[in-house]
Amino acid sequence: MAIPTLPPVLRASLAEALDDFVGAASAADRIDGFVSLVDWIRAGGIPGSDPFARGVDRLTALIDTVESDPALRASFERAAGGMLSETTGENLFGETGIPNRRGFTGELVARLLAYVLPAPRDDHDLSRLLRRVFDRERDVHAFVDLPAEAFARAVALLFPSGRPAHTAAVRASFADGFRLLTARVMAEGLGEELRARSPRLSVAQSPFRRLNAASDTLVESWLQGSDLARCAAEWRSLRAECRAQMAEVRRRLESGGVSLDIVFGLEVIDRCLSRLSLMLEVMEAPDGELKAAAVHRLLGRLIVASHEDRSVRHLVSWNLRLLGRKIVDRAGETGEHYIAYTREQYRHIWSAAAGGGLLTVGTAALKVTIAGAGLALFQEGMLAGINYAISFLLLQAFDLVLATKQPAMTGATLAAIFRERQGSDRLDEIVDFTARICHSQVAAATANVAVVALGSIAFEAIWRQLTGGPFLGHDKALAVQQSFDPTASGTMFYAALTGVILWLASLIGGWFDNWSVVHRLPLAIREHPAGRYLGPSRLARLSDIWARNAAGIGTSVSLGLMLGLTPALGHFFGLPLDVRHVTLSAGQLALATAALWPDGPDLRLAFAAAGIACMFVMNLSVSFMLAFVNAARAYGLPFDDLIELARRLFQRLMTRPSEFLLPSRTPFKLPADHVNA
């Protein structure tokens, strides 16, 4: 479609922008003039042109205007040549979009400050110019979607044939950027942590070092205009060796623990190799349309990376993805007794949950005692947290179950499903897995609540026999009942908050298990000098116990302390925070009801019992959904799959609701790399 003639107003504004650029007296003025031209291009459409091609129309109009006037074209080429010769681009090609070692906190603070503090100008750095020109996300997308013909014409205007001075500075910067990237690949690949998890090779044999040497040869050949076929083939072969070594490191991480530093290093190498591959395409492409297309792909990636370098949202999401995959992959090997995959395991949950309910009677009684001791808030919260933590550790030691105590197995199994299955298969398995979590937790909650209620009544009867009075005073018992009423308290919110705490505890457990493996604590325990006195066999058993239970210990201690300290921290900050765990709360309610029993049951008890049911739903749903979202984010589950998964879950619930309450006769097959112990 032909571009309509520019209206006088647009013609005048274009002439003004061109005058600013071609008539600039300094490097700073030329940069400002070039930015003005870009702003004119994307300011709007041309009357009578396609409204969906506004920027393309204006870019075409600008090029037509310059090419139609030989004097203007000569002036434009001189200005463009001056701008390119006065700037350097090694940071653009070699640093933009490549994560640095500043760390998450330092980088986050720097990006936040960049929004509020003025930045000094650096008119000699092309990466700064790129950030200034493509400041908004829509501008980034507009460049990436720019038609190939329009981009080729723009390149021909900025880099006219027969003027090697225009490209000399950019070629030198391009070569230096290539060298910077390969140096970064070598530095990360030869780092101590990656070498420790790589196949045994000398430094001289490492593909990361040999790639660096091959890159120098490749760049020198390109600068001299030599044939690149042999150098490029050798470089690609070494790149394949680097990626093979990276794959081996990732494989060893599965069994040896995941270090965020190692994952970071692998991500840096991957980004550098991808950037280098795009740059090699530019070096190999012949002049013309193929060269322009290769340059467009590279610049598009650089512009996207430049925009991401300033985005706080991208920084947070990228680090959460790294951290999420780290925790999900090593979410622990314990906790499988919380989820029933067979009928035998389902029966075990009933008995283990009954034992858990009996133990919780003492936990609830001690919690009520601590709450009524009149201690300072921090002291009360810390003692309550220690009480919970000891109780959870005892549950783990005796293989007992507490309902909704988010198992580390949930995140690990979800991660295995995401890794091993694709499309419809993994969605069906997630539906099956969710149904099994539900019926397992329903069984655990039923046994927990029934036994803790009966146990609390028995405890109250024994207490009355020994002391002659109720364990809880009348006013305190009434307050406990009312605090669980979902219509008169924040029980629903507190139960949801408890679900978040359950999920956080599972993450901490996974992190602690991973930390233990990375630092080889089981091996350190096994080889400790104390073995000379205690005996090697005892340390070996202790090492095995630690290896099996590290995740459970981390989960139990962190969960107990968070449950105990959350109300105290809420009061400290003036926030109405509290926790509501279904089994612990059921024990407290049973103690309160037993204390009030001479008065007979009333409506308050019915509302409090409804609150217990709400706690179960909120504890389970919130903690599981957070675990699922974390695993889905870590492995990039598409949004469309999430919608389809929700549809299948609803369909299964409507057609086969019994599967969410009772175990299916069809056994659940775990992914191959995560077989139930």
C-alpha positions as CSV (number, residue, x, y, z in Angstrom):
1,M,0.0,0.0,0.0
2,A,1.4,3.4,-1.0
3,I,2.0,5.8,1.8
4,P,-0.1,9.0,1.5
5,T,1.6,12.3,1.1
6,L,2.5,13.9,4.4
7,P,0.2,16.6,5.5
8,P,1.9,20.0,6.0
9,V,1.9,19.7,9.8
10,L,3.6,16.4,9.7
11,R,6.0,17.5,7.0
12,A,7.0,20.5,9.2
13,S,7.5,18.4,12.3
14,L,9.6,15.9,10.3
15,A,11.7,18.7,8.9
16,E,12.3,20.1,12.4
17,A,13.4,16.6,13.7
18,L,15.7,16.1,10.7
19,D,17.3,19.6,11.2
20,D,18.0,18.8,14.9
21,F,19.7,15.6,13.9
22,V,21.8,16.6,10.8
23,G,22.6,20.0,12.2
24,A,23.8,18.8,15.6
25,A,27.1,20.4,16.8
26,S,28.0,17.8,19.5
27,A,27.6,14.1,20.3
28,A,24.9,14.9,22.9
29,D,22.9,17.0,20.4
30,R,23.2,14.2,17.8
31,I,21.9,11.7,20.3
32,D,19.0,14.0,21.2
33,G,18.2,14.6,17.5
34,F,18.2,10.8,16.8
35,V,15.8,10.2,19.7
36,S,13.6,13.0,18.4
37,L,13.4,11.2,15.0
38,V,12.5,8.0,16.7
39,D,9.8,9.8,18.7
40,W,8.4,11.3,15.5
41,I,8.2,7.8,13.9
42,R,6.1,6.3,16.7
43,A,4.1,9.4,17.6
44,G,1.0,8.4,15.5
45,G,-0.2,7.4,12.1
46,I,-0.6,9.3,8.8
47,P,-4.1,10.4,7.8
48,G,-5.4,7.9,5.2
49,S,-2.9,5.1,6.1
50,D,-3.4,1.8,7.8
51,P,-4.1,2.5,11.5
52,F,-2.4,-0.8,12.4
53,A,0.9,0.2,10.8
54,R,1.4,3.7,12.2
55,G,5.2,3.4,13.0
56,V,5.9,1.6,9.8
57,D,4.2,4.3,7.8
58,R,6.1,7.1,9.4
59,L,9.4,5.2,9.1
60,T,8.7,4.7,5.4
61,A,7.8,8.3,5.0
62,L,11.1,9.4,6.8
63,I,13.2,7.2,4.6
64,D,11.4,8.3,1.4
65,T,12.0,12.0,2.4
66,V,15.7,11.5,3.0
67,E,16.3,9.4,-0.1
68,S,14.4,11.9,-2.3
69,D,16.9,14.7,-1.5
70,P,20.6,13.9,-2.3
71,A,21.8,16.8,-0.2
72,L,19.7,15.8,2.8
73,R,20.8,12.2,2.4
74,A,24.4,13.2,2.4
75,S,23.9,15.3,5.6
76,F,21.9,12.4,7.2
77,E,24.7,9.9,6.4
78,R,27.3,12.2,7.9
79,A,25.3,12.7,11.1
80,A,24.6,8.9,11.4
81,G,28.3,8.2,10.8
82,G,29.3,10.7,13.4
83,M,26.9,9.3,15.9
84,L,28.1,5.7,15.3
85,S,31.8,6.6,15.4
86,E,31.4,8.5,18.7
87,T,29.7,5.6,20.5
88,T,30.9,2.2,21.7
89,G,28.7,-0.9,21.8
90,E,30.7,-3.6,23.7
91,N,28.3,-3.2,26.7
92,L,25.3,-3.5,24.4
93,F,26.5,-6.7,22.8
94,G,28.3,-8.2,25.7
95,E,26.6,-7.1,28.9
96,T,22.9,-6.2,28.2
97,G,20.6,-8.8,29.5
98,I,23.3,-11.0,31.0
99,P,22.8,-11.3,34.8
100,N,25.6,-9.9,37.0
101,R,26.9,-11.0,40.3
102,R,25.4,-8.2,42.3
103,G,22.8,-10.5,43.8
104,F,19.0,-10.3,44.0
105,T,18.9,-7.7,46.9
106,G,21.5,-5.4,45.4
107,E,20.0,-5.6,41.9
108,L,16.5,-4.9,43.3
109,V,17.6,-1.9,45.2
110,A,19.5,-0.5,42.2
111,R,16.5,-0.9,39.9
112,L,14.1,0.7,42.4
113,L,16.5,3.6,42.8
114,A,16.8,4.0,39.1
115,Y,13.0,4.9,39.0
116,V,13.5,7.8,41.4
117,L,17.0,9.0,41.0
118,P,18.3,10.9,37.9
119,A,20.8,8.9,36.0
120,P,23.9,10.7,34.5
121,R,24.0,10.8,30.7
122,D,26.5,8.6,28.9
123,D,26.3,9.5,25.2
124,H,29.1,7.2,24.3
125,D,27.4,4.0,25.3
126,L,25.0,2.4,22.7
127,S,23.3,0.4,25.4
128,R,22.3,3.6,27.1
129,L,20.9,4.9,23.8
130,L,19.0,1.7,23.3
131,R,17.4,2.0,26.8
132,R,16.4,5.6,26.1
133,V,14.9,4.9,22.7
134,F,13.0,1.8,23.8
135,D,11.8,2.8,27.2
136,R,8.3,1.3,27.1
137,E,7.2,-2.2,26.5
138,R,5.0,-1.4,23.6
139,D,8.0,0.2,21.8
140,V,9.9,-3.0,22.3
141,H,7.1,-5.1,20.7
142,A,6.8,-2.5,17.9
143,F,10.5,-3.0,16.9
144,V,10.3,-6.8,17.2
145,D,7.2,-6.8,14.9
146,L,8.8,-4.4,12.4
147,P,8.4,-5.8,8.8
148,A,11.7,-7.0,7.3
149,E,11.5,-4.7,4.3
150,A,11.2,-1.6,6.5
151,F,14.0,-2.7,8.7
152,A,16.3,-3.4,5.8
153,R,15.7,0.1,4.3
154,A,16.5,1.7,7.7
155,V,19.7,-0.3,8.0
156,A,20.7,0.7,4.4
157,L,20.1,4.4,5.4
158,L,22.2,4.2,8.6
159,F,24.9,2.0,7.1
160,P,25.2,3.0,3.4
161,S,27.3,0.8,1.1
162,G,30.6,2.3,0.2
163,R,31.1,4.0,3.6
164,P,33.2,1.6,5.7
165,A,33.7,4.2,8.4
166,H,30.1,3.9,9.3
167,T,30.5,0.3,10.2
168,A,34.1,0.2,11.6
169,A,33.2,1.3,15.1
170,V,30.2,-0.9,15.3
171,R,32.2,-3.9,14.0
172,A,34.9,-3.3,16.6
173,S,32.3,-3.1,19.4
174,F,30.6,-6.2,18.0
175,A,33.8,-8.1,18.2
176,D,34.6,-6.9,21.7
177,G,31.0,-7.9,22.8
178,F,31.6,-11.4,21.4
179,R,34.8,-11.7,23.3
180,L,33.1,-10.5,26.6
181,L,30.4,-13.1,26.2
182,T,32.9,-15.9,25.6
183,A,35.0,-14.7,28.5
184,R,31.9,-14.8,30.8
185,V,31.1,-18.4,29.6
186,M,34.6,-19.5,30.4
187,A,34.6,-17.8,33.8
188,E,31.3,-19.4,34.8
189,G,32.1,-22.8,33.3
190,L,35.4,-23.0,35.1
191,G,34.0,-21.8,38.4
192,E,34.7,-24.1,41.3
193,E,31.1,-25.2,41.9
194,L,30.5,-26.1,38.3
195,R,33.8,-27.9,37.9
196,A,33.0,-30.0,41.0
197,R,29.8,-31.3,39.3
198,S,31.2,-31.7,35.8
199,P,33.0,-34.6,34.3
200,R,36.7,-34.8,35.3
201,L,38.7,-32.7,32.8
202,S,41.7,-30.6,33.1
203,V,41.3,-26.8,32.6
204,A,43.0,-27.1,29.3
205,Q,40.6,-29.7,28.1
206,S,37.5,-27.9,29.3
207,P,35.1,-27.0,26.4
208,F,34.5,-23.6,28.0
209,R,38.1,-22.7,27.8
210,R,38.5,-24.1,24.3
211,L,35.4,-22.2,23.2
212,N,37.0,-19.0,24.3
213,A,40.1,-19.7,22.2
214,A,38.0,-20.7,19.2
215,S,36.0,-17.5,19.6
216,D,39.1,-15.3,19.4
217,T,40.1,-17.1,16.1
218,L,36.5,-16.7,14.8
219,V,36.4,-13.0,15.5
220,E,39.8,-12.3,14.0
221,S,38.8,-14.1,10.8
222,W,35.6,-12.1,10.6
223,L,37.3,-8.8,11.1
224,Q,39.8,-9.6,8.4
225,G,37.0,-10.7,6.0
226,S,38.2,-14.3,5.8
227,D,36.0,-17.3,5.1
228,L,34.3,-18.3,8.3
229,A,33.1,-21.8,7.4
230,R,35.8,-23.8,9.2
231,C,36.0,-21.5,12.2
232,A,32.2,-21.5,12.6
233,A,31.9,-25.3,12.4
234,E,34.6,-25.7,15.1
235,W,32.9,-23.1,17.3
236,R,29.5,-24.8,17.0
237,S,31.1,-28.1,17.9
238,L,32.6,-26.6,21.0
239,R,29.3,-24.9,21.8
240,A,27.6,-28.4,21.7
241,E,30.2,-29.8,24.1
242,C,29.5,-26.9,26.5
243,R,25.8,-27.6,26.4
244,A,26.5,-31.3,26.9
245,Q,28.6,-30.5,30.0
246,M,25.8,-28.2,31.3
247,A,23.3,-31.1,30.9
248,E,25.5,-33.3,32.9
249,V,25.8,-30.7,35.7
250,R,22.0,-30.5,35.7
251,R,21.7,-34.2,35.9
252,R,24.0,-34.4,38.9
253,L,22.1,-31.6,40.6
254,E,19.1,-34.0,40.7
255,S,20.9,-36.3,43.1
256,G,23.5,-34.0,44.7
257,G,21.4,-31.0,45.7
258,V,20.6,-27.8,43.9
259,S,22.7,-24.7,44.6
260,L,21.2,-21.4,43.5
261,D,24.7,-20.2,42.6
262,I,25.1,-23.2,40.3
263,V,21.6,-22.6,38.7
264,F,22.5,-19.0,38.3
265,G,25.8,-19.9,36.6
266,L,24.1,-22.3,34.2
267,E,21.5,-19.6,33.3
268,V,24.3,-17.1,32.6
269,I,26.1,-19.6,30.3
270,D,22.9,-20.5,28.5
271,R,22.0,-16.8,27.9
272,C,25.6,-16.1,26.7
273,L,25.6,-19.0,24.3
274,S,22.2,-18.0,22.9
275,R,23.4,-14.5,22.3
276,L,26.7,-15.7,20.7
277,S,24.7,-17.9,18.4
278,L,22.7,-15.0,17.1
279,M,25.8,-12.9,16.7
280,L,27.4,-15.7,14.7
281,E,24.4,-15.7,12.4
282,V,25.1,-12.0,11.7
283,M,28.7,-12.7,11.0
284,E,28.0,-15.5,8.6
285,A,25.0,-13.9,6.7
286,P,25.8,-12.4,3.3
287,D,25.0,-8.7,2.7
288,G,21.4,-8.0,1.8
289,E,18.1,-9.3,3.1
290,L,19.7,-12.2,5.0
291,K,22.1,-9.9,6.8
292,A,19.3,-7.5,7.7
293,A,17.1,-10.3,9.0
294,A,19.9,-11.6,11.2
295,V,20.7,-8.1,12.5
296,H,16.9,-7.6,13.2
297,R,16.8,-10.8,15.3
298,L,19.8,-9.9,17.3
299,L,18.7,-6.3,17.9
300,G,15.2,-7.5,18.9
301,R,16.8,-9.8,21.5
302,L,19.0,-7.0,22.7
303,I,16.2,-4.5,23.0
304,V,14.0,-7.0,24.9
305,A,17.0,-7.8,27.2
306,S,17.7,-4.1,27.7
307,H,14.1,-3.5,28.8
308,E,14.2,-6.5,31.1
309,D,17.4,-5.1,32.7
310,R,15.4,-2.2,34.1
311,S,12.2,-4.2,35.0
312,V,11.6,-4.9,38.7
313,R,8.8,-7.3,37.8
314,H,11.1,-9.3,35.5
315,L,13.9,-9.4,38.1
316,V,11.5,-10.7,40.8
317,S,9.8,-13.2,38.5
318,W,13.1,-14.6,37.2
319,N,14.6,-15.0,40.6
320,L,11.4,-16.6,41.9
321,R,11.5,-19.0,39.0
322,L,15.1,-20.0,39.8
323,L,14.3,-20.3,43.5
324,G,11.0,-22.1,42.9
325,R,12.6,-24.7,40.7
326,K,15.4,-25.1,43.2
327,I,13.0,-25.8,46.1
328,V,10.5,-27.8,44.0
329,D,13.2,-30.1,42.6
330,R,14.5,-30.8,46.1
331,A,11.2,-30.5,48.0
332,G,12.3,-33.5,50.1
333,E,12.0,-37.3,50.1
334,T,9.9,-37.6,53.2
335,G,6.2,-37.0,53.9
336,E,4.9,-39.7,51.5
337,H,2.8,-41.1,54.4
338,Y,0.6,-38.0,54.1
339,I,-0.8,-39.1,50.7
340,A,-2.4,-42.5,50.0
341,Y,-1.6,-44.1,46.7
342,T,-3.0,-47.5,47.6
343,R,-5.7,-48.8,49.9
344,E,-3.1,-50.2,52.3
345,Q,-1.6,-46.7,52.6
346,Y,-5.1,-45.3,53.1
347,R,-5.7,-47.6,56.1
348,H,-2.3,-46.5,57.4
349,I,-3.4,-42.9,57.3
350,W,-6.4,-43.6,59.5
351,S,-4.3,-45.3,62.2
352,A,-1.4,-42.8,61.9
353,A,-3.8,-39.8,62.1
354,A,-5.5,-41.3,65.1
355,G,-2.1,-41.4,66.9
356,G,-1.5,-37.9,65.7
357,G,-4.8,-36.7,67.2
358,L,-3.9,-38.4,70.5
359,L,-0.6,-36.6,70.6
360,T,-2.2,-33.3,69.7
361,V,-4.3,-33.5,72.9
362,G,-1.2,-32.7,74.9
363,T,-0.1,-30.1,72.4
364,A,-3.5,-28.3,72.6
365,A,-3.5,-28.5,76.4
366,L,0.0,-27.0,76.7
367,K,-0.9,-24.3,74.2
368,V,-3.9,-23.2,76.3
369,T,-1.8,-23.2,79.4
370,I,0.9,-21.0,77.8
371,A,-1.8,-18.6,76.5
372,G,-3.2,-18.2,80.0
373,A,0.1,-17.8,81.8
374,G,0.1,-14.0,81.3
375,L,3.5,-13.9,79.6
376,A,4.9,-11.2,77.3
377,L,3.8,-11.6,73.7
378,F,7.2,-12.7,72.4
379,Q,7.7,-15.2,75.2
380,E,4.2,-16.6,74.7
381,G,4.7,-16.9,71.0
382,M,8.1,-18.5,71.3
383,L,7.0,-21.0,73.9
384,A,3.9,-21.9,71.8
385,G,6.1,-22.3,68.7
386,I,8.5,-24.6,70.6
387,N,5.5,-26.6,71.8
388,Y,4.3,-27.0,68.2
389,A,7.7,-27.8,66.9
390,I,8.4,-30.5,69.5
391,S,4.9,-32.0,68.8
392,F,5.5,-32.0,65.0
393,L,9.0,-33.6,65.5
394,L,7.4,-36.3,67.7
395,L,4.8,-36.9,65.0
396,Q,7.6,-37.4,62.4
397,A,9.6,-39.6,64.8
398,F,6.7,-42.0,65.4
399,D,5.4,-41.9,61.8
400,L,2.1,-40.2,62.8
401,V,0.0,-37.8,60.7
402,L,-1.4,-34.4,61.3
403,A,-4.1,-33.3,58.9
404,T,-3.1,-30.6,56.3
405,K,0.5,-30.5,57.4
406,Q,1.7,-29.8,53.9
407,P,3.9,-32.7,52.9
408,A,7.2,-32.1,51.1
409,M,6.1,-34.9,48.8
410,T,3.4,-32.7,47.2
411,G,5.8,-30.2,45.6
412,A,8.3,-33.0,44.6
413,T,5.6,-35.1,43.0
414,L,4.1,-32.1,41.1
415,A,7.6,-31.2,39.9
416,A,8.1,-34.8,38.7
417,I,4.8,-34.7,36.8
418,F,5.7,-31.5,35.1
419,R,9.1,-32.8,34.1
420,E,8.1,-36.3,32.9
421,R,4.7,-35.7,31.3
422,Q,3.4,-33.3,28.6
423,G,0.0,-32.0,27.6
424,S,-3.0,-34.1,28.4
425,D,-1.1,-36.8,30.3
426,R,0.2,-34.5,33.0
427,L,-3.1,-32.7,33.4
428,D,-4.8,-36.1,34.0
429,E,-2.2,-37.1,36.5
430,I,-2.5,-33.8,38.4
431,V,-6.3,-34.4,38.6
432,D,-5.6,-37.9,39.9
433,F,-3.0,-36.6,42.3
434,T,-5.3,-33.8,43.6
435,A,-8.1,-36.4,44.2
436,R,-5.7,-38.5,46.2
437,I,-4.5,-35.6,48.3
438,C,-8.1,-34.7,49.1
439,H,-9.2,-38.2,50.2
440,S,-6.0,-38.7,52.1
441,Q,-6.5,-35.4,54.0
442,V,-10.2,-36.0,54.6
443,A,-9.2,-39.3,56.2
444,A,-6.5,-37.7,58.2
445,A,-8.7,-34.8,59.4
446,T,-11.5,-37.1,60.3
447,A,-9.3,-39.3,62.4
448,N,-7.4,-36.4,63.9
449,V,-10.5,-34.5,64.9
450,A,-12.4,-37.5,66.2
451,V,-9.4,-38.7,68.4
452,V,-8.4,-35.3,69.6
453,A,-12.0,-34.5,70.6
454,L,-12.4,-37.8,72.5
455,G,-8.9,-37.5,73.9
456,S,-9.6,-33.9,75.1
457,I,-12.9,-35.0,76.8
458,A,-10.9,-37.8,78.5
459,F,-8.2,-35.4,79.5
460,E,-10.9,-33.0,81.0
461,A,-12.5,-35.9,82.9
462,I,-9.1,-36.9,84.4
463,W,-8.3,-33.3,85.2
464,R,-11.5,-32.9,87.1
465,Q,-10.9,-36.0,89.0
466,L,-7.4,-34.9,90.0
467,T,-8.2,-31.2,90.7
468,G,-11.9,-31.0,91.3
469,G,-12.4,-28.3,88.6
470,P,-12.3,-27.8,84.9
471,F,-9.1,-27.4,83.0
472,L,-10.3,-24.1,81.4
473,G,-12.3,-21.4,83.3
474,H,-15.8,-20.6,82.1
475,D,-14.9,-17.3,80.5
476,K,-11.8,-18.7,78.8
477,A,-13.8,-21.6,77.4
478,L,-16.5,-19.3,76.1
479,A,-13.8,-17.1,74.4
480,V,-12.2,-20.2,72.7
481,Q,-15.6,-21.2,71.3
482,Q,-16.4,-17.7,70.1
483,S,-12.9,-17.3,68.5
484,F,-13.7,-20.3,66.2
485,D,-17.1,-19.0,65.1
486,P,-16.6,-18.1,61.4
487,T,-19.5,-15.6,61.6
488,A,-18.1,-13.7,64.6
489,S,-14.3,-13.8,64.1
490,G,-11.6,-13.9,61.4
491,T,-11.5,-17.7,61.4
492,M,-11.7,-17.9,57.6
493,F,-8.9,-15.4,57.1
494,Y,-6.8,-17.0,59.8
495,A,-7.3,-20.4,58.4
496,A,-6.2,-19.2,54.9
497,L,-3.2,-17.6,56.6
498,T,-2.4,-20.9,58.2
499,G,-2.5,-22.5,54.8
500,V,0.1,-20.0,53.6
501,I,2.2,-20.9,56.7
502,L,1.9,-24.6,55.9
503,W,3.1,-24.0,52.4
504,L,6.0,-21.8,53.5
505,A,7.1,-24.5,56.0
506,S,7.2,-27.1,53.2
507,L,9.4,-24.7,51.1
508,I,11.7,-24.2,54.1
509,G,11.8,-27.9,54.6
510,G,12.7,-28.4,50.9
511,W,15.4,-25.7,51.2
512,F,16.8,-27.2,54.3
513,D,17.0,-30.6,52.8
514,N,18.7,-29.2,49.7
515,W,21.1,-27.2,51.9
516,S,22.0,-30.3,53.8
517,V,22.7,-32.3,50.6
518,V,24.7,-29.4,49.0
519,H,26.9,-29.1,52.0
520,R,27.1,-33.0,52.3
521,L,26.1,-33.0,55.9
522,P,25.1,-36.8,55.9
523,L,28.7,-37.6,54.7
524,A,30.2,-35.2,57.3
525,I,28.2,-36.9,60.0
526,R,29.3,-40.3,58.8
527,E,33.0,-39.3,58.7
528,H,33.0,-37.2,61.9
529,P,36.0,-37.8,64.3
530,A,33.5,-38.6,67.0
531,G,33.1,-42.0,65.4
532,R,36.3,-43.1,67.2
533,Y,34.3,-42.9,70.4
534,L,30.7,-43.6,69.4
535,G,31.6,-46.2,66.8
536,P,31.3,-45.9,63.0
537,S,28.1,-47.9,62.8
538,R,26.3,-45.5,65.1
539,L,27.4,-42.5,63.0
540,A,26.4,-44.3,59.9
541,R,22.9,-44.9,61.3
542,L,22.7,-41.2,62.4
543,S,23.8,-40.1,58.9
544,D,21.1,-42.2,57.3
545,I,18.5,-40.8,59.7
546,W,19.5,-37.3,59.0
547,A,19.5,-37.8,55.2
548,R,15.9,-39.3,55.4
549,N,14.5,-36.7,57.8
550,A,16.2,-33.4,57.0
551,A,13.2,-32.1,55.1
552,G,10.8,-33.2,57.8
553,I,12.9,-31.6,60.5
554,G,13.1,-28.3,58.6
555,T,9.4,-28.3,57.9
556,S,8.4,-29.3,61.5
557,V,10.6,-26.7,63.3
558,S,9.8,-23.8,60.9
559,L,6.1,-24.6,60.9
560,G,5.9,-24.8,64.7
561,L,7.8,-21.5,65.1
562,M,5.7,-19.7,62.5
563,L,2.4,-20.9,64.0
564,G,3.5,-19.8,67.5
565,L,5.1,-16.5,66.6
566,T,2.6,-15.2,64.0
567,P,0.0,-13.9,66.5
568,A,2.8,-12.3,68.6
569,L,4.3,-10.6,65.5
570,G,0.8,-9.4,64.4
571,H,0.2,-7.8,67.8
572,F,3.7,-6.2,67.7
573,F,3.0,-4.6,64.3
574,G,-0.6,-3.7,65.2
575,L,-2.1,-6.3,62.8
576,P,-4.9,-8.7,63.8
577,L,-3.0,-11.9,62.8
578,D,-3.8,-15.3,64.2
579,V,-3.5,-18.9,63.1
580,R,-6.2,-21.6,62.8
581,H,-5.0,-25.2,62.2
582,V,-7.8,-27.7,62.0
583,T,-6.4,-30.4,64.4
584,L,-4.9,-28.0,66.9
585,S,-8.0,-25.9,67.0
586,A,-10.2,-29.0,67.3
587,G,-8.3,-30.0,70.4
588,Q,-8.7,-26.5,71.9
589,L,-12.4,-26.5,71.1
590,A,-12.9,-29.9,72.6
591,L,-11.2,-28.8,75.8
592,A,-13.4,-25.7,75.9
593,T,-16.6,-27.7,75.2
594,A,-15.7,-30.2,77.9
595,A,-15.2,-27.4,80.4
596,L,-18.6,-26.0,79.5
597,W,-20.3,-29.4,79.3
598,P,-22.4,-29.1,82.5
599,D,-24.2,-26.2,80.8
600,G,-25.1,-28.5,77.9
601,P,-24.3,-27.8,74.2
602,D,-25.7,-24.7,72.5
603,L,-25.6,-22.9,69.3
604,R,-22.2,-21.5,70.0
605,L,-20.7,-25.1,69.7
606,A,-22.5,-25.6,66.4
607,F,-20.9,-22.4,64.9
608,A,-17.5,-23.3,66.3
609,A,-17.8,-26.8,64.8
610,A,-18.6,-25.2,61.4
611,G,-15.4,-23.1,61.9
612,I,-13.4,-26.3,62.3
613,A,-14.8,-27.5,58.9
614,C,-13.9,-24.2,57.3
615,M,-10.4,-24.5,58.7
616,F,-9.9,-27.8,57.1
617,V,-11.1,-26.5,53.7
618,M,-8.9,-23.4,53.9
619,N,-5.8,-25.1,55.3
620,L,-5.8,-27.7,52.6
621,S,-6.9,-25.7,49.6
622,V,-4.6,-22.7,50.2
623,S,-1.5,-24.8,51.0
624,F,-2.0,-27.1,48.1
625,M,-2.8,-24.4,45.6
626,L,0.3,-22.5,46.6
627,A,2.4,-25.6,46.2
628,F,0.8,-26.2,42.8
629,V,1.4,-22.6,41.6
630,N,5.0,-22.7,42.8
631,A,5.6,-25.9,40.8
632,A,3.7,-24.6,37.8
633,R,5.7,-21.4,37.8
634,A,9.0,-23.2,38.2
635,Y,8.3,-25.4,35.1
636,G,6.4,-22.9,33.0
637,L,2.9,-24.5,32.9
638,P,1.0,-22.4,30.2
639,F,-2.0,-20.4,31.3
640,D,-4.2,-22.3,28.9
641,D,-3.2,-25.6,30.6
642,L,-4.2,-24.1,34.0
643,I,-7.7,-23.3,32.6
644,E,-8.0,-26.8,31.1
645,L,-6.8,-28.3,34.4
646,A,-9.5,-26.3,36.3
647,R,-12.1,-27.6,33.9
648,R,-11.0,-31.2,34.3
649,L,-10.9,-30.9,38.1
650,F,-14.5,-29.6,38.1
651,Q,-15.6,-32.3,35.7
652,R,-14.0,-35.0,37.9
653,L,-15.6,-33.6,41.0
654,M,-19.1,-33.5,39.4
655,T,-18.9,-37.0,37.8
656,R,-16.8,-38.9,40.3
657,P,-17.0,-37.0,43.7
658,S,-16.3,-40.2,45.6
659,E,-12.7,-40.1,44.4
660,F,-12.2,-37.0,46.5
661,L,-13.4,-38.7,49.6
662,L,-12.4,-42.4,49.2
663,P,-9.4,-44.0,47.5
664,S,-9.8,-45.4,43.9
665,R,-9.3,-49.0,43.2
666,T,-6.9,-48.0,40.4
667,P,-3.4,-47.5,41.7
668,F,-1.7,-44.2,41.1
669,K,1.5,-44.5,39.1
670,L,4.1,-42.1,40.1
671,P,6.5,-40.6,37.6
672,A,9.5,-42.7,36.8
673,D,12.0,-40.6,38.7
674,H,9.9,-40.2,41.8
675,V,8.8,-43.7,42.9
676,N,7.1,-43.8,46.3
677,A,9.4,-45.2,48.9
